[in-house]
Amino acid sequence: MKELLIIAVGAAVVNNVVLSQFLGLCPFFGVSKKIETAAGMGGAVIFVITLASFVTSLVYKFILMPLDMSYMQTIVFILVIAALVQFVEMFLKKSMPALYESLGVYLALITTNCAVLGVALNNVQYGYNVLEGVVYGFSTALGFTISIVLMAGLREKMEYNDIPKYFQGFPHVLLTAGLMAIAFFGFSGII
């Protein structure tokens, strides 16, 4: 139990997928304009990464390893992730059309979100079993959600500030992300 807690805290805060590993930056910058949209994207990413961690761990352990085909893990993981994202997209379109519309193209971009593939590959690299892989995947996705919602909150607050002309737009957002990364770096001594 203690090991799972260490994995969870390490993945969500200490080694935050966005602010420490710099994975998933496209949706981090693209969807973080409003808190509602960022939270919706975070929920979709939590679902996809957690499910992808579970499925890819099983595929690796019970198919790729016994057949000595671990060299195929990247391609197989990409196919699994693409199928899961299609499932999430169909589910959201049917059950939550407003969220589906607000996420727009970024929902399809979860397929190519390097954070999803990075988590699946890290599960293999770190030698996690299925349970540890699911905890790592969920915690990493939770860390992604925390960082994107925090960024959205900051961007909403900054919208009404008087920002110098040359810092308006993406430069200001990039500077804010850098300061967030420095703040999260302070957690590095926890584990």
N, C-alpha and C positions, 0 to 999 in steps of 0.2 A: 504494500500500500504506500509506503514511504517513497519507494522508487517511482511509482506512478505520479505522486505529488511533485516530485522533483522534475520529472519529465514535463508535467503540465505547466508548472511555473516557469521552467526554462524555456519552453516553446512559446508561451503566451507573452512573457514580459522580457526575460533576459535576452533571448535570441529571437526577438520579434522578427517575423518573416519580412516585414516591410522595412522597418527602421534599422535592423541590424544586418539582415541578409540581402536586402534590396531586391526582393522578389515581389511581384505583383504591383509594380509601380504604375502601370497603365491604368488599371481601375482606381488605384489609390489617388491619382491626380485627376482622373476623368470623372469619377462619380462622387467626389467629395465636396460638391458645391452645396448640397442640402443634406441635413441630418437624416431626413426620412429616406432619401434615396440611398445614402451611405449605409443606413441600417438595413435596408432591404437587400442591398448587395452583400453586406456582411452576412445576413441570414442565408442567402443563397450559397455563398462561399463556404460557410460553416457546414451546410448540408452536403455540398459537393465534396469538399476536402475530407470530411469525416467518412462519408460513404466510399470515396475513392481510396482512402487509407485502408479501410476494411477489405474492399474487393481486391485491391492490388496486393495486399499482404497475403490474402488467400491464394491468388493467382501465382504469386511468386513462390510461396511455400509448397503448394500442392501441384503446380503444373510446371513452372519454369525450372525449379531446382531439381525435382526428380528426373526430368527429361534432359538435364544438363544444358538448358537453353537460357541461362541467366544473361547472356549477351543480348537477348531479344527484349530485355525488360523495358527499355525506353519506348520502343515501338508498341509493345503490348500495353504499357501503362497509358500511352497517348490514346490508344483505341478505347480503353476502358473509360478514361476521363471524358472523351468525346461522347460516348454513349450516355454516361451519367448526366452530362450537361444537357443533352437533348431531352432526357427524361425530366430534368428540372424545368427546362423551358416549356415543355408541354404542360407540366403541372401548373406552373405560374400563369400561363396563358389561359388555362381553363378555370382555375380557382381564384386567382388574384390579378385580373386584367389591368388594374390601375398600376400596380407595382411592375407588372410586365412591361407596360408602356413607358414607365418612368426609367426603368433600367435600360431600355432601348438596345442598342448594339452591344453594350457592355455585358449583357447577359450571355450573348454568344461568345464574347471574348473570354469568358471563364474557361472555355475550352483551351484557349491558348495562354491562359494565365500561368505564367511560369511557377507561381507559388504552388499550384495544385500538383504539377508534375514534380516540383522540387520536394514537396512533402513525401510523395510516393517514393522517390529515389532516396531521400534521407532515411526513410523507414528501413530500406534495404541496407544502406550504408552503415547505419547505426546498429544493425542487427536486432531490431525490435521484433518481438513476437507479435501476434495479431492484436492482442489486447493493448500492449504498449504502443503499437502503431496507430490504433484507433485513438488512444488518449493523446498521443503526439499530434495526430491530424486534427482532432477537435481543438486542442489547445492552440495549435498554430493558427487555425482559422479564427479562433476567438481573439487571438492577438492581432490578426489582420482586421477584424471587426472593430476592436478597440481603437486601433490606430486610424482607421478610415473615419470612424464616427468622431473621434477627437479632432481630426483634421477638418471635417465638415463643420463642426462647431466653431472652430477657430476661423474658418473661411467665412461663415455667416457673420461672425462678430467683426471681421476685418472689412466686410463689405461697406460698412458705414464710416470707416476711418478715412482720414485724409492722408493718402499714400502718395509719395513723390511720383512724378510721371514715369520715371525710368524703372521704378519698382512695381508698378501696377501690373496685374495679370500674373503670368507664370513665374517671373523672378521672385515675386513676393511669396508665392506658394512654395517655391523651391527653398527659399530661405526659411520659411516656417517649418517645412519638413526636416530641414537640417537641424534646426533647434529642437524639434521633437526627438530626433535621433540622438542628439546629445543628452537630452533628458532621460531617454530610455537607457542610454549607456550607463547611467548612474546605478541601474539595477544589476550591473554585471558582477558585483561582488556577492550577490545573494547566494548563488549556487557555486 
